Amino acid sequence: MDWPTIASLGTAIGTLVLAIATFVSVVSGRRAARVAERALLARTQPILAPSRTQDPETKIGFQDNHFVRAAGGAGIVEVTESVIYMAISVRNVGPGLAVLHSWSASALDLVSVNDHADLNTFHRLTRDLYVPVGDIGFWQGALRDPTTEEFATIAKAASQKQRITVDILYGDHEGGQRVITRFLLTPHDEQWLATVARYWNIDRADPR
């Protein structure tokens, strides 16, 4: 018997078995790490929805000292010759603090049902807005250039009592887990009722 050859084969087989075991262990470890990471992120994921109709009214101030009041479950659309003021009373129904980043508004009949607005068209908020876990807060935005098509679109929709969409981009307190919630403002009597039309994940695969 060729003992050196047998020994070499045994060593090779042992090395192969060890490599396979190492590979399986690494894959299993990575899978466990991903599961742990997703579980951790799930505990800090903010989710915005309209506030409830029984929630208290929120007073919201703009940088030009203009103030509006948004009732629970409602929004505001005020049009002047030079400025359009908008606001929505929101509630954070997720387990993590919500930090609002930017927004885009349009008339309902001009947006895609399945796609959110182009991120390059979003307006960055001029101040940080936070919505605590399980509590109410607000979003606010203003259009201050009457020469733009966006201004004309929102002004026309408001005057004709048409529904308006507002895509709000927000994330967790570390700037991750970004989500876009599309709010729908529907005119009713003297106010604008707020509902949610759709959610989109930005930093990870969308569930749909």
C-alpha positions in Angstrom: 0.0 0.0 0.0 1.2 3.5 -0.9 1.0 5.0 2.6 2.2 8.5 1.6 -0.5 8.7 -1.1 -3.2 7.5 1.4 -2.0 10.1 4.0 -2.1 12.8 1.4 -5.7 11.9 0.4 -6.8 11.7 4.0 -5.3 15.2 4.6 -7.0 16.5 1.5 -10.4 15.0 2.5 -10.0 16.4 6.0 -9.2 19.9 4.6 -12.2 19.7 2.3 -14.5 18.7 5.1 -13.1 21.5 7.3 -13.6 24.1 4.4 -17.2 23.0 4.0 -17.9 23.3 7.7 -16.3 26.7 7.8 -18.3 27.9 4.8 -21.6 26.6 6.3 -20.6 28.3 9.6 -19.9 31.6 7.9 -23.1 31.6 5.9 -25.1 30.7 9.0 -23.3 33.5 11.0 -24.1 36.0 8.3 -27.7 35.0 8.2 -28.0 35.2 11.9 -26.3 38.7 11.8 -28.8 39.9 9.2 -31.7 38.6 11.2 -30.4 40.3 14.3 -29.8 43.5 12.4 -33.3 43.5 10.9 -34.8 42.8 14.4 -32.8 45.8 15.8 -33.9 48.1 12.9 -37.5 47.0 13.3 -37.4 48.4 16.9 -36.4 51.9 15.6 -38.5 52.1 12.4 -40.8 55.2 12.3 -44.1 55.0 10.5 -46.1 58.1 9.9 -49.9 58.2 9.6 -52.5 60.9 10.0 -53.4 61.8 13.5 -56.7 60.7 14.9 -59.7 63.0 14.8 -59.9 63.1 18.6 -56.3 64.3 18.8 -55.8 67.9 19.9 -55.4 70.7 17.5 -51.8 71.7 16.6 -50.7 75.3 16.2 -48.0 75.5 13.5 -45.8 78.5 12.8 -43.9 79.3 9.6 -40.6 81.3 9.2 -42.5 84.5 8.2 -44.5 84.4 11.4 -47.6 83.1 9.7 -49.5 80.6 11.9 -52.1 77.9 11.1 -54.0 75.4 13.2 -54.4 71.8 12.1 -57.1 69.7 13.7 -56.6 66.0 14.5 -56.8 63.9 11.3 -56.7 67.0 9.1 -54.4 69.3 7.1 -54.2 72.9 6.0 -53.9 74.4 2.5 -53.9 78.2 2.5 -53.3 80.0 -0.8 -52.2 83.7 -1.0 -50.8 85.6 -4.0 -47.2 85.0 -3.0 -47.2 81.9 -0.6 -49.0 78.6 -0.3 -49.0 77.3 3.3 -49.5 73.6 3.9 -49.5 71.5 7.0 -50.7 68.0 8.2 -51.3 66.8 11.7 -49.5 63.4 11.8 -49.0 60.5 14.3 -46.0 58.2 14.6 -47.4 54.7 14.8 -44.0 53.0 14.5 -41.6 52.1 17.4 -38.9 54.6 16.5 -38.5 58.4 16.5 -39.4 59.9 13.1 -37.2 62.6 11.7 -38.8 64.4 8.7 -36.4 65.3 5.8 -38.2 66.7 2.7 -41.5 66.7 0.8 -43.2 67.0 -2.6 -46.8 68.1 -3.3 -49.0 67.8 -6.4 -52.6 67.5 -7.5 -53.8 63.9 -7.3 -54.6 63.5 -11.0 -51.0 64.4 -11.9 -49.2 61.8 -9.9 -48.6 58.0 -10.4 -50.5 55.7 -8.2 -47.6 53.3 -8.0 -44.6 55.6 -7.9 -43.5 58.3 -5.5 -42.3 61.7 -6.7 -38.7 62.0 -8.0 -36.4 62.5 -5.0 -34.6 65.2 -6.9 -37.8 67.3 -6.8 -38.3 67.1 -3.1 -38.2 70.3 -1.0 -35.8 70.1 2.0 -37.4 71.2 5.3 -36.0 74.5 6.6 -36.0 73.1 10.1 -35.8 69.7 11.7 -39.2 68.2 12.5 -39.4 65.2 15.0 -42.4 63.1 15.8 -42.1 61.0 19.0 -43.0 57.4 19.2 -46.8 56.9 19.7 -47.4 60.7 19.7 -48.6 63.4 17.4 -46.6 65.9 15.5 -46.9 67.8 12.3 -45.5 68.3 8.8 -45.4 71.8 7.2 -44.3 73.1 3.9 -44.6 76.3 1.9 -44.3 77.3 -1.8 -43.0 80.8 -2.1 -42.4 81.2 -5.9 -45.7 82.0 -7.7 -43.9 81.7 -11.1 -43.4 77.9 -10.8 -45.6 75.3 -12.3 -45.8 73.6 -8.9 -47.2 76.7 -7.3 -49.8 77.1 -10.1 -50.8 73.4 -9.8 -51.4 73.5 -6.0 -53.2 76.9 -6.2 -55.5 75.6 -8.9 -56.2 72.3 -7.0 -57.0 74.2 -3.8 -59.3 76.7 -5.6 -61.2 74.0 -7.3 -61.4 71.8 -4.2 -59.4 69.0 -5.8 -57.5 66.4 -3.8 -53.8 67.1 -3.2 -51.0 64.6 -2.5 -48.0 65.2 -0.3 -45.1 62.8 -0.4 -43.1 63.1 2.9 -39.6 61.6 3.2 -38.5 60.7 6.7 -36.3 58.3 8.6 -35.0 57.2 11.9 -32.9 59.3 14.3 -29.6 58.1 12.6 -30.7 59.1 9.1 -31.5 55.6 8.0 -34.6 53.5 7.2 -35.9 56.2 5.0 -39.6 55.9 4.0 -41.9 58.0 1.9 -45.5 58.2 3.0 -48.0 59.6 0.6 -50.6 61.7 2.4 -53.8 62.6 0.6 -55.6 65.8 1.5 -59.3 65.8 0.6 -61.3 69.0 1.0 -64.3 68.6 3.3 -66.4 71.5 4.5 -63.9 74.1 5.8 -60.9 71.7 6.3 -58.7 69.2 4.5 -59.1 65.6 5.7 -55.8 63.7 5.8 -55.4 60.0 4.8 -52.5 57.8 3.7 -52.4 56.4 0.2 -49.2 54.5 0.1 -45.8 53.8 1.7 -42.4 53.3 0.0 -39.1 52.0 1.4 -36.1 53.9 0.1 -33.1 52.2 1.7 -34.2 48.6 1.2 -36.4 46.5 -1.0 -40.0 47.5 -1.1 -42.4 44.7 0.1 -44.7 45.0 -2.9 
